[in-house]
Each structure stands twice: as structure tokens, then as C-alpha cells.
Amino acid sequence: MSDHFFVVTGGLGAGKTSLITELACRGFHTVPESGRTIIREEMQNDGDALPWADRTAYAERLLERDLRTYSAARALSGPIIFDRGIPDTLGYLKLCGLPVPPHVAAAAKAARYNRRVFLAPCWDEIFTQDTERKQTQAEAEATCAVMREAYTALGCKITELSRADFVCKQLAN
């Protein structure tokens, strides 16, 4: 387990990326979410590994990229904040009603993070859709629930968050 690897997960449009950006401004090492990058690349290249096209291919791309960034982060010291972690791929597959291949389950168990996982609950006031985030608010809430379930099943302790000051205080403890 990498005690200095912290995950921020939750529903879509809950402010995770804004929080991660703020933590980076405060000097923390951060790892951006893979999903939006993959969506941009697939759209630019007319690919179909997209959550609204080929969900299985999208999940495989998520896992591949997250394994790479996880491995690269091992060279960093101090707290490292991940905008979603490898178990999010497991949660995504469950959310979509797709089977979880053994290699995905194994990766979620092997690439461990700190037991404390920060969950960004759905926040109605800031939820928006865009060209990369096409899910509805109901889907965002379902995503939050399945991420809580996925990380809890892996033995993680869920800490709901609200803002950067809260996370910084938690990381200092």
C-alpha cells in the first residue's frame, strides 16, 4: 500500500477536478483524471473508446492510463493526490452493468492507495454537462454511490469532503 497516495473520487460534476487544481496550487503533487483526456483523444481521432460508444474499450483505456500514472507517481515523495484511482474503473464497469474482467479486479486490489479515500458527494449547484460530460445528474449520483461501494469493498475508509482546506487538514493528521 502507498500510504502517501490519496484518491479523490465521487460523482461527475462534484468539484473533484477543481479541488485537485487548488491542491496543486498549494504545492501538492497531483495526478489528473484520465477520463477526460481519453475522451478528448478518442474524439480527436474519431475513436470509439468513449463512455457513450464502447464502454468496455473506454474502461480498458482508463485502466491502462491509470496503471501508467500510478507507476510513475511512485517516484514522487510526499502526499500525492489522484483525481480518481484504479478502483474507479472497477466501479465504472459495475455502474454500466458490464462484467468486471479478472485483470481489472486484480489491478484494483494490487495498486493500493491510502486507506482514507476522499469522496466528493454530488453537488447540485455546480453540476453541469459539456461535450465530454454527457451524463445526467441522476447518473452522477449513481456514480458517486458505486464509487463509495467499490472503495469500501477494497477496505478503504471513505471521508466525504467539501473543500481544499478540509483535505489539507486531513492530510496533516
Contacts in CASP RR format, 6 or more apart in sequence:
PFRMAT RR
TARGET T0000
AUTHOR 0000-0000-0000
METHOD contacts of the structure
MODEL  1
MSDHFFVVTGGLGAGKTSLITELACRGFHTVPESGRTIIREEMQNDGDAL
PWADRTAYAERLLERDLRTYSAARALSGPIIFDRGIPDTLGYLKLCGLPV
PPHVAAAAKAARYNRRVFLAPCWDEIFTQDTERKQTQAEAEATCAVMREA
YTALGCKITELSRADFVCKQLAN
1 112 0 8 1.000
1 113 0 8 1.000
1 114 0 8 1.000
1 115 0 8 1.000
2 74 0 8 1.000
2 80 0 8 1.000
2 112 0 8 1.000
2 113 0 8 1.000
2 114 0 8 1.000
3 114 0 8 1.000
4 77 0 8 1.000
4 78 0 8 1.000
4 79 0 8 1.000
4 80 0 8 1.000
4 114 0 8 1.000
5 70 0 8 1.000
5 73 0 8 1.000
5 80 0 8 1.000
5 82 0 8 1.000
5 112 0 8 1.000
5 113 0 8 1.000
5 114 0 8 1.000
6 79 0 8 1.000
6 80 0 8 1.000
6 81 0 8 1.000
6 82 0 8 1.000
6 113 0 8 1.000
6 114 0 8 1.000
6 116 0 8 1.000
6 117 0 8 1.000
6 118 0 8 1.000
6 171 0 8 1.000
7 81 0 8 1.000
7 82 0 8 1.000
7 84 0 8 1.000
7 85 0 8 1.000
7 87 0 8 1.000
7 88 0 8 1.000
7 113 0 8 1.000
7 114 0 8 1.000
7 117 0 8 1.000
7 118 0 8 1.000
7 151 0 8 1.000
8 16 0 8 1.000
8 19 0 8 1.000
8 20 0 8 1.000
8 81 0 8 1.000
8 82 0 8 1.000
8 83 0 8 1.000
8 84 0 8 1.000
8 117 0 8 1.000
8 118 0 8 1.000
8 119 0 8 1.000
8 120 0 8 1.000
8 161 0 8 1.000
8 167 0 8 1.000
9 16 0 8 1.000
9 84 0 8 1.000
9 85 0 8 1.000
9 87 0 8 1.000
9 88 0 8 1.000
9 117 0 8 1.000
9 118 0 8 1.000
9 119 0 8 1.000
9 120 0 8 1.000
9 147 0 8 1.000
9 151 0 8 1.000
10 16 0 8 1.000
10 119 0 8 1.000
10 120 0 8 1.000
10 121 0 8 1.000
10 143 0 8 1.000
10 144 0 8 1.000
10 147 0 8 1.000
10 148 0 8 1.000
11 120 0 8 1.000
11 121 0 8 1.000
11 122 0 8 1.000
11 140 0 8 1.000
11 141 0 8 1.000
11 143 0 8 1.000
11 144 0 8 1.000
11 147 0 8 1.000
12 127 0 8 1.000
12 133 0 8 1.000
12 135 0 8 1.000
12 139 0 8 1.000
12 140 0 8 1.000
12 143 0 8 1.000
13 122 0 8 1.000
13 123 0 8 1.000
13 126 0 8 1.000
13 127 0 8 1.000
13 128 0 8 1.000
13 133 0 8 1.000
13 140 0 8 1.000
14 120 0 8 1.000
14 121 0 8 1.000
14 122 0 8 1.000
14 123 0 8 1.000
14 126 0 8 1.000
14 127 0 8 1.000
14 140 0 8 1.000
14 144 0 8 1.000
15 120 0 8 1.000
15 123 0 8 1.000
15 126 0 8 1.000
16 33 0 8 1.000
16 83 0 8 1.000
16 84 0 8 1.000
16 120 0 8 1.000
17 32 0 8 1.000
17 33 0 8 1.000
17 83 0 8 1.000
19 120 0 8 1.000
19 161 0 8 1.000
19 163 0 8 1.000
19 164 0 8 1.000
19 167 0 8 1.000
20 30 0 8 1.000
20 32 0 8 1.000
20 33 0 8 1.000
20 81 0 8 1.000
20 83 0 8 1.000
21 30 0 8 1.000
22 164 0 8 1.000
23 30 0 8 1.000
23 81 0 8 1.000
23 164 0 8 1.000
23 167 0 8 1.000
23 168 0 8 1.000
24 30 0 8 1.000
24 81 0 8 1.000
26 164 0 8 1.000
26 168 0 8 1.000
28 79 0 8 1.000
28 80 0 8 1.000
28 81 0 8 1.000
28 171 0 8 1.000
29 73 0 8 1.000
29 76 0 8 1.000
29 78 0 8 1.000
29 79 0 8 1.000
29 80 0 8 1.000
29 81 0 8 1.000
30 80 0 8 1.000
30 81 0 8 1.000
30 82 0 8 1.000
30 83 0 8 1.000
31 69 0 8 1.000
31 73 0 8 1.000
31 80 0 8 1.000
31 81 0 8 1.000
31 82 0 8 1.000
31 83 0 8 1.000
32 83 0 8 1.000
33 83 0 8 1.000
33 84 0 8 1.000
34 61 0 8 1.000
34 62 0 8 1.000
34 65 0 8 1.000
34 66 0 8 1.000
34 69 0 8 1.000
34 84 0 8 1.000
35 62 0 8 1.000
35 65 0 8 1.000
35 84 0 8 1.000
36 132 0 8 1.000
36 133 0 8 1.000
37 65 0 8 1.000
38 49 0 8 1.000
38 58 0 8 1.000
38 61 0 8 1.000
38 62 0 8 1.000
38 65 0 8 1.000
39 50 0 8 1.000
39 51 0 8 1.000
39 132 0 8 1.000
40 132 0 8 1.000
42 48 0 8 1.000
42 49 0 8 1.000
42 50 0 8 1.000
42 58 0 8 1.000
42 61 0 8 1.000
43 50 0 8 1.000
43 131 0 8 1.000
43 132 0 8 1.000
47 53 0 8 1.000
48 54 0 8 1.000
48 57 0 8 1.000
49 57 0 8 1.000
49 58 0 8 1.000
49 60 0 8 1.000
49 61 0 8 1.000
50 58 0 8 1.000
51 58 0 8 1.000
51 134 0 8 1.000
51 135 0 8 1.000
52 134 0 8 1.000
55 92 0 8 1.000
55 93 0 8 1.000
55 96 0 8 1.000
55 98 0 8 1.000
56 93 0 8 1.000
56 98 0 8 1.000
59 89 0 8 1.000
59 92 0 8 1.000
59 93 0 8 1.000
59 96 0 8 1.000
59 98 0 8 1.000
59 104 0 8 1.000
62 88 0 8 1.000
62 89 0 8 1.000
62 92 0 8 1.000
63 86 0 8 1.000
63 89 0 8 1.000
63 103 0 8 1.000
63 104 0 8 1.000
63 107 0 8 1.000
66 84 0 8 1.000
66 85 0 8 1.000
66 86 0 8 1.000
66 88 0 8 1.000
66 89 0 8 1.000
66 111 0 8 1.000
67 86 0 8 1.000
67 107 0 8 1.000
67 111 0 8 1.000
69 82 0 8 1.000
70 82 0 8 1.000
70 85 0 8 1.000
70 86 0 8 1.000
70 111 0 8 1.000
73 80 0 8 1.000
73 82 0 8 1.000
79 171 0 8 1.000
81 167 0 8 1.000
82 113 0 8 1.000
85 113 0 8 1.000
86 107 0 8 1.000
86 108 0 8 1.000
86 111 0 8 1.000
87 108 0 8 1.000
87 147 0 8 1.000
87 150 0 8 1.000
87 151 0 8 1.000
87 154 0 8 1.000
88 147 0 8 1.000
88 150 0 8 1.000
89 104 0 8 1.000
89 107 0 8 1.000
89 108 0 8 1.000
90 100 0 8 1.000
90 104 0 8 1.000
90 105 0 8 1.000
90 108 0 8 1.000
90 150 0 8 1.000
91 146 0 8 1.000
91 147 0 8 1.000
91 149 0 8 1.000
91 150 0 8 1.000
92 143 0 8 1.000
92 146 0 8 1.000
93 99 0 8 1.000
93 100 0 8 1.000
93 104 0 8 1.000
94 100 0 8 1.000
94 146 0 8 1.000
94 149 0 8 1.000
94 150 0 8 1.000
95 142 0 8 1.000
95 143 0 8 1.000
95 146 0 8 1.000
108 150 0 8 1.000
108 154 0 8 1.000
109 154 0 8 1.000
112 154 0 8 1.000
113 156 0 8 1.000
115 155 0 8 1.000
115 156 0 8 1.000
115 157 0 8 1.000
116 156 0 8 1.000
116 157 0 8 1.000
116 159 0 8 1.000
116 170 0 8 1.000
117 151 0 8 1.000
117 156 0 8 1.000
117 157 0 8 1.000
117 158 0 8 1.000
117 159 0 8 1.000
118 159 0 8 1.000
118 160 0 8 1.000
118 161 0 8 1.000
118 167 0 8 1.000
118 170 0 8 1.000
119 144 0 8 1.000
119 147 0 8 1.000
119 148 0 8 1.000
119 151 0 8 1.000
119 158 0 8 1.000
119 159 0 8 1.000
119 160 0 8 1.000
119 161 0 8 1.000
120 144 0 8 1.000
120 160 0 8 1.000
120 161 0 8 1.000
121 144 0 8 1.000
121 160 0 8 1.000
122 137 0 8 1.000
122 140 0 8 1.000
122 141 0 8 1.000
122 144 0 8 1.000
124 137 0 8 1.000
127 137 0 8 1.000
127 140 0 8 1.000
129 135 0 8 1.000
129 136 0 8 1.000
135 143 0 8 1.000
148 158 0 8 1.000
151 158 0 8 1.000
152 158 0 8 1.000
159 170 0 8 1.000
161 167 0 8 1.000
161 170 0 8 1.000
END
